[in-house]
Amino acid sequence: MPVTRSVDSPAETKPLFLQRLPGKFDAEALRVWEDEGGAQRPLKKGPTAESLMQALTYLGPGRRALEANPKPRIQAATDAIVRITATTICGTDLHILKGDVPTVNPGRILGHEGVGIIEEVGTSVSNFQVGAHVLISCITSCGRCTNCKRGMYSHCENGGGWILGNLIDGTQAEYVRIPYADNSLYPIPAGADEEALVMLSDILPTGFECGVLNGKVKPGDTVAIVGAGPIGLAALLTAQFYAPAEIIMIDGDKNRLEVSTRFGATKVISSIDGKAAEEVMALTGNKGVDVAIEAVGVPGSFDTCQRIVAAGGHIANIGVHGKPVQLYLDKLWSQNITLTTGLVDTATTPMFLKTVISGKLQPEQLITHRFTLKDVMKAYDTFADATNQRAIKVIITNAPDTM
């Protein structure tokens, strides 16, 4: 039975009253999912079972639940409704559960990655038809505003950007509404590995754009990636497009360091003893690295990047930071350092589609666990306990008979 569980306190297991939806609801039907579990309350209206769906809902810091929600409806002529066939959990979702992302309000359906089948389109959608298999971008783009025309889709001025699972309901559900569908969905060719393409919703473009491109990785560089989670591994895979001489992976998880070696890291360093920076400096003859990519989102990992970057080097921050970090300008002001931050724009998604479909890149190797939507709570527990579960990316499928 699904439970509401704190990510920070795995032992807390408040049972959530959850059972299979009845075949039909009448006007007096009761909604049996409530925050603290067990209590029932009448619905204000009497929806049919067909108008409800299952979704993973954020209930506030440390609290989440699989519960019934109304199915999304077309709200604008540019919308599409997509039936989710596969989605995943992002490290950003764990940051949300910790309270690191204050824009996410309780009651929000989480998730910003996935693939699915279009069930309905607004009257202004011209690039897609009902029945099309599509990749959902984590970034929504109107395609017309000043920022979108600059390719900075993450800062769309017309209500786009990173809104899925943040400002509007997301993809960890049976259905999702996609605003600006023509610019925020990508067609999936027949026969493509749709699970592999889920990795293109977010982590591959994010690791590449915010880490590799912002860090200006070039042939012969020495690159250090702090954090060997999904984003760090995505940066590792895509940094190799530019033939750096060395890629050093730093993490406290032995399994992820082993995976990093298989994926192309030339050296791996454990951060468990707190001496990772010293080891990097020793490896580089005390010069430091040309590019330091921060892929965790905690002060310690950012501090490591500051300590290992070489003069004239780049620090490319990818991680979602919920706490302030200290910038050591007293040491860096004279070192010609470039520091970049930013949300992914997903401008490289079309390139990744071609690269993956051609077989030049195999993002499916990032997938370690598979669940159905009815087991999404277990999927979260597994992903949050990545070290013990040896988890990298989980896939959550949503077949018609899932629930």
Secondary structure, DSSP 8 states (H G I E B T S, - for coil): --EE--SS-TT--EE-------S---TT-EE---TTSS--EE-SS---GGGEEEEEEEEETTEEEEEEEE-----STT-EEEEEEEEE--HHHHHHHTT--TT--TT-B----EEEEEEEE-TT--S--TT-EEEE-SSB--S-SHHHHTT-GGG-TTS-BS-BTTTB--SSBSEEEESSHHHHEEE--TT--HHHHHTTTTHHHHIIIIIIITTT--TT-EEEEE--SHHHHHHHHHHGGG--SEEEEEES-HHHHHHHHHTT-SEEEE-TTS-HHHHHHHHTTTS-EEEEEE-S-SHHHHHHHHHHEEEEEEEEE-S--SS-----HHHHTTTT-EEE------TTHHHHHHHHHTTS--GGGGEEEEEEGGGHHHHHHHHHTHHHHT-SEEEEE--TT--
